[in-house]
Amino acid sequence: MTSLPGDDDSGDSTTEPQPLVCARCGARSEGPQLTWTYSVESGVHQYFCGTCSRENLRAIEGRLDSAWW
């Protein structure tokens, strides 16, 4: 398989993972958390901390098609 110029598949990436930031309250996490919610709204990727996810659960469920619940 060929790679584009500048692509490096060696796995020696020196970039550090960016911390997650809650889109509602600004809470930060250094890595993925099981209680956090991930959302794509109008093409924008957003994370919500566990507290904000719990406090807004009804609003989150209200946007889902009934087939999902």
Secondary structure, 3 states (H helix, E strand, C coil): CCCCCCCCCCCCCCCCCCCEEECCCCCEECCCCCCCEEEEECCEEEEECHHHHHHCHHHHHHCCCHHHC
